């Protein structure tokens, strides 16, 4: 499966390089390792995340697309669907092998624009989002956006 998954990932990377998708950029962390990608998500317009540049790593399993990649934000982000620190929900529970890097990233961008607080990975952010989206939640997101901009232009 390793050769097939590597071939599929090379094909997806070539397609993204040939036809970039609005809202994110993607590339390899190391040109020698097709299984480790770096992505930068541009905060969607008309959201609290607008203007942010959120860097994350995608690590693909050798049996991709049968199992999903792991995504880890490198840039700090405050979001109900951010990192699941407690392991409540396994990515495999939501995964379909038809997903591509493009569909994964579009899904992530969509979640930034419209958080799902019914199934939160970050329970504290979800609580703030539900109870006071224009208060503490908004303040924390604005701080993350500022930090992401500082990192992007360093």
LINLINRA-V252754 format. One record per residue. N is the residue number from 0. RES is the residue in one small letter. SS is DSSP state (@ for helix, = for strand, . for the rest). PHI is phi in degrees with one decimal (* if undefined). Layout:
N,RES,SS,PHI / N,RES,SS,PHI
This chain:
0,x,.,* / 1,x,@,-57.1 / 2,x,@,-64.3 / 3,x,@,-65.4 / 4,x,@,-68.0 / 5,x,@,-63.4 / 6,x,@,-62.9 / 7,x,@,-61.9 / 8,x,@,-65.8 / 9,x,@,-61.5 / 10,x,@,-63.1 / 11,x,@,-66.0 / 12,x,@,-65.2 / 13,x,@,-60.4 / 14,x,@,-64.2 / 15,x,@,-66.9 / 16,x,@,-70.0 / 17,x,@,-75.2 / 18,x,.,-129.7 / 19,x,.,-58.8 / 20,x,.,-104.2 / 21,x,.,-62.7 / 22,x,.,107.8 / 23,x,=,-159.7 / 24,x,=,-127.7 / 25,x,=,-143.5 / 26,x,=,-164.8 / 27,x,=,-83.0 / 28,x,.,-69.5 / 29,x,.,-133.5 / 30,x,.,-57.5 / 31,x,.,-89.8 / 32,x,.,-128.8 / 33,x,.,-68.1 / 34,x,.,-89.9 / 35,x,=,-125.1 / 36,x,=,-115.8 / 37,x,=,-114.9 / 38,x,=,-124.4 / 39,x,=,-123.7 / 40,x,=,-98.5 / 41,x,=,-92.5 / 42,x,.,-53.0 / 43,x,.,-61.9 / 44,x,.,-59.2 / 45,x,.,61.1 / 46,x,.,-127.3 / 47,x,.,-63.5 / 48,x,.,-89.5 / 49,x,.,-55.3 / 50,x,.,90.9 / 51,x,.,-86.5 / 52,x,=,-127.2 / 53,x,=,-105.6 / 54,x,=,-87.0 / 55,x,=,-145.0 / 56,x,=,-109.3 / 57,x,=,-111.3 / 58,x,=,-115.3 / 59,x,.,-93.5 / 60,x,.,-75.2 / 61,x,.,-66.9 / 62,x,.,-103.1 / 63,x,.,-58.9 / 64,x,.,-96.9 / 65,x,.,-66.9 / 66,x,.,-122.1 / 67,x,.,-79.0 / 68,x,.,-74.1 / 69,x,=,-98.0 / 70,x,=,-117.8 / 71,x,=,-130.2 / 72,x,=,-72.3 / 73,x,.,-92.2 / 74,x,.,-80.1 / 75,x,.,-60.5 / 76,x,.,-142.3 / 77,x,.,-116.3 / 78,x,.,-160.1 / 79,x,.,-57.3 / 80,x,.,-102.0 / 81,x,.,-71.1 / 82,x,.,-64.5 / 83,x,.,-88.6 / 84,x,.,-68.9 / 85,x,.,-103.8 / 86,x,.,69.1 / 87,x,.,-68.1 / 88,x,.,-127.5 / 89,x,.,-87.1 / 90,x,@,-56.5 / 91,x,@,-60.0 / 92,x,@,-69.4 / 93,x,.,-113.5 / 94,x,.,-87.9 / 95,x,.,-126.5 / 96,x,.,-63.5 / 97,x,.,-79.5 / 98,x,.,-67.0 / 99,x,.,-117.5 / 100,x,@,-58.0 / 101,x,@,-60.1 / 102,x,@,-69.2 / 103,x,@,-62.7 / 104,x,@,-69.2 / 105,x,@,-62.9 / 106,x,@,-63.9 / 107,x,@,-63.8 / 108,x,@,-61.5 / 109,x,@,-61.6 / 110,x,@,-66.3 / 111,x,@,-63.0 / 112,x,@,-73.3 / 113,x,.,-141.5 / 114,x,.,-59.3 / 115,x,.,-103.2 / 116,x,@,-85.9 / 117,x,@,-77.7 / 118,x,@,-133.2 / 119,x,.,-78.9 / 120,x,.,-90.6 / 121,x,.,-108.9 / 122,x,@,-62.4 / 123,x,@,-64.8 / 124,x,@,-64.6 / 125,x,@,-63.0 / 126,x,@,-62.4 / 127,x,@,-64.4 / 128,x,@,-61.5 / 129,x,@,-73.0 / 130,x,@,-86.1 / 131,x,@,-156.5 / 132,x,.,-62.5 / 133,x,.,-98.0 / 134,x,.,-105.7 / 135,x,@,-59.4 / 136,x,@,-58.6 / 137,x,@,-60.6 / 138,x,@,-63.3 / 139,x,@,-67.7 / 140,x,@,-64.2 / 141,x,@,-59.6 / 142,x,@,-64.2 / 143,x,@,-63.8 / 144,x,@,-62.3 / 145,x,@,-60.1 / 146,x,@,-62.3 / 147,x,@,-64.9 / 148,x,@,-67.4 / 149,x,@,-62.7 / 150,x,@,-66.4 / 151,x,@,-66.6 / 152,x,.,-107.0 / 153,x,.,-79.0
